[in-house]
Each structure stands twice: as structure tokens, then as C-alpha cells.
């Protein structure tokens, strides 16, 4: 039997770690070369991480048996509060004229990039096994 594709808590934790590492490395590069892009990139990264975290948090709470009205109100508060904070950060970018749409989009894409990299890493052993079996069948 070949390798099994599993996505669980370890995968999610690795996505967080990879995203934070990407953020630190890219922020260091921007700090050295393109300092005006740094605030937009960091806010985009914060948006990306907060969206991923809130989605994970909501899914975990909704699939948990015995959810109460308190759980639903907590989820609503987190969702509403998150957007107030993110809206404030975007307002700050506009007001201070620090907005760079490309850097903001680059920060927002970080979680998706980390997920793609982790998914490819999970699929590589399966693909390698499938191709090696195909090659041995042809001989």
C-alpha cells in the first residue's frame, strides 16, 4: 500500500510556521532594499494570517459537538473584531500614504503559497511512488 495523503493539525501548524518564516525573510529583504514596501507587505501578511486563523478557529468550533450560543457569539465577536482591526490597518496605510498594492497582495498571498508548497511536499512521495511503479511495469 502506498503513502496516504493526510492533512491535519500538523499540516496546519506547518503552514503557520512556513508563512511566518516567509514573512520574516521577505520583510528582511524589503527592509534592506525596498523599505517603503515594508508596511504594506506586513499588513498584507497580517491579513493573510488572520484570515487563515479565523477560518481554522471557526471550523474547529463549528464541527465540535455541543456548540452553544456562547460559542456562536464568540465566533461573531472574533470575526467582527478582526475586520475592525484590519480595516484600521488599511485606513492607516491609506492615510499615511504607505499603500503599495503589490506589496499588500504579496503579503496576502503568503498563506496560499505556504499551503501550495506543503501540498506539493505531501504529494511528492505519492507521485514518485506512482511513477516508479509505472516505470517498473513497463520493463
HUQUI-V358548 format. One record per residue. N is the residue number from 1. RES is the residue in one letter. PHI is phi in radians with two decimals (NA if undefined). Layout:
n=N res=RES phi=PHI
n=N res=RES phi=PHI
//
This chain:
n=1 res=X phi=NA
n=2 res=X phi=-1.35
n=3 res=X phi=-1.11
n=4 res=X phi=-1.81
n=5 res=X phi=-1.51
n=6 res=X phi=-2.20
n=7 res=X phi=-2.17
n=8 res=X phi=-2.56
n=9 res=X phi=-1.05
n=10 res=X phi=-1.13
n=11 res=X phi=-1.07
n=12 res=X phi=-1.12
n=13 res=X phi=-1.08
n=14 res=X phi=-1.18
n=15 res=X phi=-1.13
n=16 res=X phi=-1.04
n=17 res=X phi=-1.09
n=18 res=X phi=-1.11
n=19 res=X phi=-1.13
n=20 res=X phi=-1.14
n=21 res=X phi=-1.12
n=22 res=X phi=-1.02
n=23 res=X phi=-1.07
n=24 res=X phi=-1.12
n=25 res=X phi=-1.15
n=26 res=X phi=-1.19
n=27 res=X phi=-1.12
n=28 res=X phi=-1.13
n=29 res=X phi=-1.14
n=30 res=X phi=-1.12
n=31 res=X phi=-1.10
n=32 res=X phi=-1.41
n=33 res=X phi=-1.99
n=34 res=X phi=-2.28
n=35 res=X phi=-0.95
n=36 res=X phi=-1.12
n=37 res=X phi=-1.42
n=38 res=X phi=-1.04
n=39 res=X phi=-1.06
n=40 res=X phi=-1.11
n=41 res=X phi=-1.12
n=42 res=X phi=-1.14
n=43 res=X phi=-1.20
n=44 res=X phi=-1.08
n=45 res=X phi=-1.15
n=46 res=X phi=-1.12
n=47 res=X phi=-1.09
n=48 res=X phi=-1.08
n=49 res=X phi=-1.14
n=50 res=X phi=-1.22
n=51 res=X phi=-1.13
n=52 res=X phi=-1.14
n=53 res=X phi=-1.12
n=54 res=X phi=-1.18
n=55 res=X phi=-1.15
n=56 res=X phi=-1.08
n=57 res=X phi=-1.07
n=58 res=X phi=-1.16
n=59 res=X phi=-1.11
n=60 res=X phi=-1.08
n=61 res=X phi=-1.33
n=62 res=X phi=-1.33
n=63 res=X phi=-1.52
n=64 res=X phi=-1.29
n=65 res=X phi=-1.18
n=66 res=X phi=1.36
n=67 res=X phi=-1.15
n=68 res=X phi=-1.98
n=69 res=X phi=-1.13
n=70 res=X phi=-1.07
n=71 res=X phi=-1.10
n=72 res=X phi=-1.13
n=73 res=X phi=-1.22
n=74 res=X phi=-1.12
n=75 res=X phi=-1.10
n=76 res=X phi=-1.11
n=77 res=X phi=-1.11
n=78 res=X phi=-1.13
n=79 res=X phi=-1.10
n=80 res=X phi=-1.18
n=81 res=X phi=-1.12
n=82 res=X phi=-1.09
n=83 res=X phi=-1.23
n=84 res=X phi=-1.13
n=85 res=X phi=-1.12
n=86 res=X phi=-1.14
n=87 res=X phi=-1.10
n=88 res=X phi=-1.10
n=89 res=X phi=-1.15
n=90 res=X phi=-1.15
n=91 res=X phi=-1.06
n=92 res=X phi=-1.06
n=93 res=X phi=-1.04
n=94 res=X phi=-1.16
n=95 res=X phi=-1.13
n=96 res=X phi=-1.48
n=97 res=X phi=1.00
n=98 res=X phi=-1.78
n=99 res=X phi=-1.18
n=100 res=X phi=-2.22
n=101 res=X phi=-1.10
n=102 res=X phi=-1.21
n=103 res=X phi=-1.19
n=104 res=X phi=-1.09
n=105 res=X phi=-1.13
n=106 res=X phi=-1.09
n=107 res=X phi=-1.19
n=108 res=X phi=-1.19
n=109 res=X phi=-1.36
n=110 res=X phi=-1.01
n=111 res=X phi=-1.13
n=112 res=X phi=-1.10
n=113 res=X phi=-1.10
n=114 res=X phi=-1.12
n=115 res=X phi=-1.13
n=116 res=X phi=-1.11
n=117 res=X phi=-1.10
n=118 res=X phi=-1.15
n=119 res=X phi=-1.15
n=120 res=X phi=-1.11
n=121 res=X phi=-1.09
n=122 res=X phi=-1.26
n=123 res=X phi=-1.41
n=124 res=X phi=-0.99
n=125 res=X phi=-1.08
n=126 res=X phi=-1.16
n=127 res=X phi=-1.16
n=128 res=X phi=-1.09
n=129 res=X phi=-1.13
n=130 res=X phi=-1.14
n=131 res=X phi=-1.23
n=132 res=X phi=-1.20
n=133 res=X phi=-1.19
n=134 res=X phi=-1.16
n=135 res=X phi=-1.16
n=136 res=X phi=-1.27
n=137 res=X phi=-1.24
n=138 res=X phi=-1.32
n=139 res=X phi=-1.28
//
